[in-house]
């Protein structure tokens, strides 16, 4: 899967205080990166947009923005890069078309074999029935 080139005018980012690794630094520095991408500025095809919408799920707002929060790393730069990579991968994944399903049909031999097996199972069950004395 190739990554998608993100246009800078479609992105906006902010930094916020994060939990996780960093020790005392976590309390002092805003290291988590919240990346917002305006999907309409990307100029995506309608089918790609629909796939992106379903892939993004709750990360997409009603206003057509994808919000990705990265807080895995101790530095702003690393979190910023992580958020951009994740967004690019998400958009690249939306560009992949799903394969069309080919209809298949069982052969006559397969149908006959299935019916024979069903009859065999029925015969086994019939032998389990209570014996009636007449």
N, CA, C and O of each residue as an XYZ file, in Angstrom:
536
protein
N       0.856     -1.179      0.000
C       0.000      0.000      0.000
C       0.900      1.240      0.000
O       1.772      1.385      0.856
N       0.677      2.119     -0.961
C       1.467      3.346     -1.015
C       0.813      4.412     -0.162
O      -0.408      4.435     -0.014
N       1.627      5.297      0.403
C       1.061      6.347      1.246
C       0.545      7.483      0.373
O       0.943      7.634     -0.782
N      -0.330      8.259      0.939
C      -0.981      9.365      0.240
C      -0.284     10.665      0.611
O       0.009     10.889      1.786
N      -0.010     11.530     -0.368
C       0.617     12.825     -0.085
C      -0.441     13.789      0.435
O      -1.436     14.057     -0.239
N      -0.219     14.303      1.627
C      -1.196     15.184      2.267
C      -0.915     16.642      1.934
O       0.192     17.119      2.178
N      -1.897     17.368      1.379
C      -1.691     18.794      1.141
C      -1.748     19.574      2.460
O      -2.645     19.357      3.274
N      -0.798     20.468      2.662
C      -0.704     21.214      3.929
C      -1.932     22.084      4.203
O      -2.300     22.283      5.361
N      -2.573     22.607      3.140
C      -3.720     23.497      3.351
C      -4.941     22.756      3.901
O      -5.862     23.389      4.417
N      -4.960     21.427      3.797
C      -6.084     20.640      4.306
C      -5.877     20.242      5.766
O      -6.788     19.708      6.398
N      -4.679     20.502      6.306
C      -4.345     20.045      7.657
C      -4.279     21.188      8.660
O      -3.904     22.313      8.327
N      -4.645     20.878      9.873
C      -4.399     21.797     10.992
C      -4.070     20.920     12.198
O      -4.666     19.862     12.398
N      -3.109     21.384     12.997
C      -2.721     20.573     14.140
C      -2.624     21.421     15.391
O      -2.331     22.616     15.352
N      -2.883     20.752     16.503
C      -2.736     21.404     17.799
C      -2.073     20.400     18.737
O      -2.137     19.189     18.526
N      -1.446     20.926     19.761
C      -0.746     20.063     20.708
C      -1.397     20.195     22.063
O      -1.747     21.292     22.499
N      -1.555     19.051     22.731
C      -2.201     19.056     24.033
C      -1.442     18.158     24.998
O      -0.620     17.338     24.587
N      -1.724     18.322     26.271
C      -1.046     17.530     27.293
C      -1.467     16.080     27.154
O      -2.643     15.781     26.950
N      -0.503     15.184     27.265
C      -0.785     13.766     27.076
C      -0.478     12.994     28.339
O       0.326     13.419     29.169
N      -1.131     11.853     28.471
C      -0.761     10.931     29.537
C       0.249      9.969     28.934
O       0.537     10.048     27.740
N       0.785      9.074     29.726
C       1.698      8.084     29.186
C       3.145      8.374     29.501
O       3.439      9.067     30.475
N       4.075      7.847     28.681
C       5.499      7.965     28.997
C       6.000      9.399     28.967
O       5.518     10.208     28.173
N       6.948      9.718     29.811
C       7.527     11.050     29.804
C       7.885     11.563     31.176
O       8.558     12.587     31.288
N       7.456     10.881     32.230
C       7.794     11.303     33.588
C       7.225     12.679     33.910
O       6.089     12.982     33.546
N       8.012     13.516     34.594
C       7.563     14.863     34.956
C       7.328     15.727     33.730
O       6.566     16.693     33.774
N       7.991     15.372     32.635
C       7.858     16.142     31.400
C       6.402     16.187     30.926
O       5.978     17.166     30.312
N       5.635     15.124     31.211
C       4.236     15.045     30.793
C       3.423     16.186     31.400
O       2.525     16.725     30.754
N       3.736     16.550     32.632
C       2.981     17.597     33.317
C       3.311     18.995     32.795
O       2.528     19.925     32.988
N       4.452     19.153     32.140
C       4.919     20.485     31.749
C       4.743     20.792     30.259
O       4.502     21.939     29.885
N       4.864     19.768     29.411
C       4.928     20.005     27.967
C       3.741     19.347     27.270
O       3.365     18.219     27.588
N       3.159     20.069     26.319
C       2.059     19.519     25.518
C       2.662     18.711     24.376
O       3.063     19.273     23.357
N       2.727     17.388     24.547
C       3.397     16.558     23.544
C       2.443     15.831     22.605
O       2.845     15.468     21.499
N       1.208     15.607     23.002
C       0.260     14.900     22.140
C      -0.135     15.795     20.970
O      -0.322     17.001     21.128
N      -0.257     15.187     19.798
C      -0.607     15.938     18.599
C      -2.009     15.555     18.151
O      -2.323     14.376     17.988
N      -2.843     16.562     17.955
C      -4.180     16.333     17.407
C      -4.194     16.904     15.996
O      -4.143     18.119     15.802
N      -4.264     16.017     15.023
C      -4.222     16.403     13.613
C      -5.634     16.378     13.057
O      -6.352     15.388     13.194
N      -6.027     17.484     12.425
C      -7.349     17.573     11.796
C      -7.152     17.738     10.295
O      -6.334     18.542      9.847
N      -7.909     16.970      9.528
C      -7.802     17.023      8.072
C      -9.186     17.283      7.483
O     -10.120     16.519      7.726
N      -9.317     18.351      6.715
C     -10.565     18.659      6.024
C     -10.641     17.790      4.782
O      -9.909     18.008      3.816
N     -11.525     16.808      4.811
C     -11.613     15.815      3.745
C     -12.034     16.444      2.420
O     -11.619     15.979      1.358
N     -12.846     17.487      2.469
C     -13.343     18.109      1.239
C     -12.226     18.822      0.476
O     -12.319     18.994     -0.740
N     -11.182     19.232      1.175
C     -10.047     19.897      0.511
C      -9.105     18.904     -0.171
O      -8.218     19.308     -0.922
N      -9.292     17.618      0.087
C      -8.430     16.609     -0.524
C      -8.831     16.327     -1.971
O      -8.026     15.813     -2.748
N     -10.063     16.657     -2.334
C     -10.532     16.430     -3.706
C     -10.626     14.954     -4.054
O     -10.136     14.526     -5.099
N     -11.247     14.183     -3.188
C     -11.357     12.739     -3.403
C     -12.554     12.405     -4.293
O     -13.537     13.145     -4.342
N     -12.448     11.285     -4.989
C     -13.566     10.780     -5.786
C     -14.672     10.330     -4.830
O     -14.383      9.952     -3.695
N     -15.935     10.363     -5.271
C     -17.045     10.008     -4.373
C     -16.929      8.606     -3.754
O     -17.238      8.423     -2.577
N     -16.484      7.616     -4.547
C     -16.372      6.265     -3.992
C     -15.258      6.179     -2.951
O     -15.385      5.470     -1.953
N     -14.164      6.906     -3.191
C     -13.053      6.931     -2.234
C     -13.509      7.629     -0.943
O     -13.173      7.192      0.158
N     -14.274      8.712     -1.094
C     -14.799      9.447      0.060
C     -15.676      8.535      0.925
O     -15.563      8.547      2.151
N     -16.547      7.746      0.290
C     -17.433      6.851      1.037
C     -16.639      5.780      1.789
O     -16.950      5.460      2.936
N     -15.608      5.227      1.133
C     -14.777      4.225      1.800
C     -14.016      4.854      2.964
O     -13.876      4.241      4.023
N     -13.520      6.087      2.767
C     -12.793      6.789      3.827
C     -13.709      7.045      5.018
O     -13.300      6.910      6.171
N     -14.935      7.412      4.728
C     -15.914      7.695      5.773
C     -16.172      6.453      6.628
O     -16.254      6.539      7.853
N     -16.298      5.300      5.972
C     -16.554      4.078      6.735
C     -15.293      3.609      7.474
O     -15.391      3.084      8.582
N     -14.106      3.795      6.867
C     -12.862      3.399      7.533
C     -12.572      4.285      8.745
O     -12.111      3.802      9.780
N     -12.847      5.591      8.607
C     -12.552      6.536      9.688
C     -13.486      6.329     10.877
O     -13.075      6.492     12.026
N     -14.722      5.976     10.608
C     -15.684      5.726     11.688
C     -15.886      6.948     12.565
O     -16.220      8.023     12.067
N     -15.684      6.792     13.875
C     -15.929      7.880     14.823
C     -14.849      8.961     14.767
O     -14.999     10.017     15.381
N     -13.760      8.704     14.033
C     -12.727      9.732     13.897
C     -13.137     10.832     12.935
O     -12.473     11.866     12.872
N     -14.232     10.636     12.172
C     -14.701     11.667     11.240
C     -15.843     12.435     11.887
O     -16.794     11.849     12.406
N     -15.732     13.753     11.845
C     -16.762     14.603     12.438
C     -17.886     14.848     11.432
O     -17.762     14.522     10.251
N     -18.974     15.421     11.914
C     -20.105     15.728     11.045
C     -19.729     16.801     10.019
O     -20.331     16.876      8.948
N     -18.742     17.623     10.346
C     -18.298     18.683      9.441
C     -17.325     18.214      8.374
O     -16.809     19.029      7.609
N     -17.067     16.921      8.309
C     -16.184     16.387      7.275
C     -14.701     16.492      7.606
O     -13.867     16.602      6.708
N     -14.375     16.460      8.889
C     -12.975     16.495      9.311
C     -12.610     15.168      9.945
O     -13.392     14.585     10.696
N     -11.412     14.700      9.635
C     -10.895     13.514     10.312
C      -9.967     14.005     11.413
O      -9.071     14.812     11.166
N     -10.184     13.515     12.627
C      -9.375     13.921     13.775
C      -8.563     12.720     14.234
O      -9.121     11.684     14.596
N      -7.240     12.866     14.218
C      -6.347     11.814     14.678
C      -5.499     12.361     15.812
O      -4.843     13.392     15.665
N      -5.514     11.672     16.935
C      -4.721     12.077     18.093
C      -3.591     11.080     18.289
O      -3.822      9.879     18.423
N      -2.364     11.593     18.302
C      -1.179     10.748     18.506
C      -0.532     11.131     19.823
O      -0.175     12.290     20.040
N      -0.384     10.144     20.703
C       0.223     10.433     22.004
C       1.137      9.308     22.466
O       1.389      9.159     23.662
N       1.635      8.513     21.518
C       2.451      7.351     21.868
C       3.884      7.709     22.242
O       4.544      6.968     22.971
N       4.360      8.834     21.748
C       5.777      9.175     21.919
C       5.958     10.321     22.903
O       4.997     10.985     23.291
N       7.227     10.543     23.307
C       7.534     11.572     24.304
C       7.718     12.955     23.718
O       7.696     13.942     24.453
N       7.904     13.051     22.390
C       8.169     14.365     21.792
C       7.056     14.766     20.843
O       6.366     13.924     20.268
N       6.899     16.077     20.694
C       5.910     16.611     19.755
C       6.196     16.149     18.338
O       5.284     15.755     17.611
N       7.466     16.198     17.944
C       7.844     15.866     16.562
C       7.480     14.426     16.223
O       6.944     14.148     15.150
N       7.776     13.511     17.148
C       7.482     12.093     16.905
C       5.971     11.859     16.826
O       5.503     11.108     15.970
N       5.212     12.497     17.712
C       3.751     12.356     17.695
C       3.155     12.991     16.442
O       2.205     12.463     15.864
N       3.706     14.107     16.030
C       3.245     14.784     14.812
C       3.459     13.880     13.600
O       2.568     13.734     12.762
N       4.637     13.278     13.511
C       4.952     12.380     12.398
C       4.053     11.148     12.431
O       3.578     10.694     11.390
N       3.822     10.613     13.617
C       2.959      9.444     13.776
C       1.540      9.748     13.293
O       0.938      8.940     12.586
N       1.009     10.907     13.671
C      -0.347     11.289     13.261
C      -0.437     11.434     11.743
O      -1.407     10.987     11.132
N       0.569     12.055     11.137
C       0.561     12.242      9.680
C       0.662     10.909      8.940
O      -0.008     10.699      7.929
N       1.494     10.023      9.448
C       1.637      8.703      8.815
C       0.334      7.928      8.908
O      -0.093      7.309      7.933
N      -0.298      7.958     10.071
C      -1.565      7.238     10.256
C      -2.659      7.784      9.350
O      -3.444      7.017      8.792
N      -2.715      9.103      9.200
C      -3.711      9.713      8.314
C      -3.449      9.334      6.861
O      -4.379      8.995      6.130
N      -2.191      9.390      6.442
C      -1.837      9.044      5.065
C      -2.168      7.582      4.769
O      -2.650      7.264      3.682
N      -1.913      6.697      5.724
C      -2.239      5.284      5.533
C      -3.741      5.064      5.428
O      -4.201      4.248      4.630
N      -4.504      5.798      6.239
C      -5.962      5.687      6.212
C      -6.509      6.111      4.847
O      -7.373      5.442      4.282
N      -5.999      7.224      4.327
C      -6.459      7.725      3.038
C      -6.008      6.798      1.910
O      -6.760      6.558      0.965
N      -4.788      6.279      2.006
C      -4.292      5.346      0.985
C      -5.127      4.070      0.982
O      -5.399      3.505     -0.078
N      -5.533      3.618      2.165
C      -6.365      2.416      2.270
C      -7.737      2.651      1.637
O      -8.320      1.734      1.060
N      -8.249      3.872      1.743
C      -9.547      4.200      1.150
C      -9.477      4.202     -0.371
O     -10.493      4.008     -1.039
N      -8.285      4.419     -0.923
C      -8.124      4.421     -2.378
C      -8.154      3.019     -2.981
O      -8.359      2.871     -4.186
N      -7.952      1.979     -2.153
C      -7.962      0.611     -2.656
C      -9.396      0.147     -2.882
O     -10.214      0.160     -1.963
N      -9.694     -0.263     -4.114
C     -11.035     -0.748     -4.432
C     -11.183     -2.184     -3.948
O     -10.277     -2.997     -4.133
N     -12.312     -2.502     -3.333
C     -12.523     -3.896     -2.942
C     -12.752     -4.761     -4.186
O     -13.323     -4.300     -5.174
N     -12.304     -6.013     -4.126
C     -12.492     -6.904     -5.264
C     -13.950     -7.263     -5.422
O     -14.677     -7.418     -4.441
N     -14.372     -7.394     -6.670
C     -15.744     -7.819     -6.949
C     -15.857     -9.303     -6.663
O     -14.946    -10.076     -6.963
N     -16.959     -9.689     -6.093
C     -17.178    -11.099     -5.810
C     -17.670    -11.777     -7.071
O     -18.595    -11.301     -7.730
N     -17.032    -12.914     -7.404
C     -17.464    -13.691     -8.558
C     -18.479    -14.718     -8.083
O     -18.242    -15.448     -7.120
N     -19.617    -14.764     -8.774
C     -20.628    -15.744     -8.418
C     -20.143    -17.121     -8.823
O     -19.597    -17.298     -9.912
N     -20.339    -18.090     -7.953
C     -19.965    -19.464     -8.268
C     -21.194    -20.347     -8.120
O     -22.153    -19.996     -7.433
N     -21.147    -21.500     -8.780
C     -22.269    -22.418     -8.734
C     -21.722    -23.821     -8.503
O     -20.739    -24.212     -9.131
N     -22.348    -24.579     -7.611
C     -21.858    -25.946     -7.423
C     -22.146    -26.795     -8.664
O     -23.149    -26.595     -9.349
N     -21.258    -27.736     -8.937
C     -21.446    -28.605    -10.112
C     -22.551    -29.622     -9.837
O     -22.979    -29.799     -8.696
N     -23.012    -30.295    -10.908
C     -24.047    -31.325    -10.742
C     -23.542    -32.440     -9.850
O     -24.287    -32.966     -9.023
N     -22.271    -32.805    -10.013
C     -21.690    -33.879     -9.200
C     -21.683    -33.484     -7.727
O     -21.977    -34.307     -6.859
N     -21.348    -32.227     -7.446
C     -21.314    -31.752     -6.057
C     -22.717    -31.777     -5.453
O     -22.889    -32.151     -4.292
N     -23.723    -31.378     -6.240
C     -25.113    -31.401     -5.759
C     -25.551    -32.832     -5.474
O     -26.186    -33.098     -4.453
N     -25.213    -33.756     -6.377
C     -25.599    -35.164     -6.212
C     -24.937    -35.752     -4.966
O     -25.568    -36.487     -4.207
N     -23.666    -35.424     -4.763
C     -22.939    -35.917     -3.588
C     -23.587    -35.395     -2.308
O     -23.737    -36.138     -1.339
N     -23.966    -34.128     -2.304
C     -24.601    -33.527     -1.139
C     -25.928    -34.218     -0.837
O     -26.225    -34.505      0.323
N     -26.728    -34.487     -1.871
C     -28.018    -35.137     -1.663
C     -27.832    -36.563     -1.134
O     -28.589    -37.013     -0.273
N     -26.818    -37.274     -1.656
C     -26.544    -38.627     -1.169
C     -26.158    -38.604      0.309
O     -26.601    -39.452      1.084
N     -25.324    -37.624      0.700
C     -24.923    -37.497      2.102
C     -26.120    -37.192      2.992
O     -26.227    -37.720      4.099
N     -27.021    -36.337      2.505
C     -28.224    -35.993      3.276
C     -29.103    -37.234      3.472
O     -29.625    -37.476      4.561
N     -29.255    -38.012      2.399
C     -30.062    -39.236      2.487
C     -29.423    -40.219      3.464
O     -30.119    -40.880      4.235
N     -28.094    -40.311      3.425
C     -27.377    -41.202      4.342
C     -27.581    -40.798      5.793
O     -27.802    -41.647      6.656
N     -27.505    -39.491      6.058
C     -27.724    -39.001      7.432
C     -29.152    -39.271      7.878
O     -29.399    -39.646      9.024
N     -30.092    -39.075      6.953
C     -31.504    -39.355      7.260
C     -31.723    -40.814      7.601
O     -32.493    -41.141      8.504
N     -31.039    -41.695      6.871
C     -31.179    -43.135      7.118
C     -30.633    -43.496      8.494
O     -31.225    -44.312      9.200
N     -29.510    -42.897      8.881
C     -28.929    -43.152     10.202
C     -29.906    -42.709     11.283
O     -30.095    -43.414     12.274
N     -30.521    -41.563     11.102
C     -31.461    -41.048     12.106
C     -32.720    -41.911     12.167
O     -33.318    -42.077     13.230
N     -33.109    -42.450     11.032
C     -34.315    -43.299     11.007
C     -34.098    -44.574     11.821
O     -35.033    -45.102     12.423
N     -32.851    -45.066     11.833
C     -32.581    -46.273     12.612
C     -32.598    -46.009     14.110
O     -32.697    -46.949     14.898
N     -32.505    -44.769     14.511
C     -32.536    -44.403     15.931
C     -33.965    -44.307     16.474
O     -34.161    -44.211     17.686
N     -34.944    -44.333     15.601
C     -36.331    -44.145     16.019
C     -36.783    -45.301     16.925
O     -36.230    -46.399     16.866
N     -37.792    -45.037     17.761
C     -38.307    -46.069     18.671
C     -38.962    -47.170     17.833
O     -39.590    -46.906     16.807
N     -38.801    -48.361     18.281
C     -39.390    -49.502     17.576
C     -40.848    -49.633     18.011
O     -41.167    -49.684     19.198
N     -41.713    -49.686     17.008
C     -43.137    -49.832     17.314
C     -43.511    -51.325     17.199
O     -43.124    -52.002     16.247
N     -44.256    -51.808     18.173
C     -44.725    -53.197     18.136
C     -46.177    -53.162     17.660
O     -47.032    -52.538     18.289
N     -46.441    -53.832     16.557
C     -47.826    -53.823     16.033
C     -48.440    -55.177     16.070
O     -49.592    -55.344     15.669
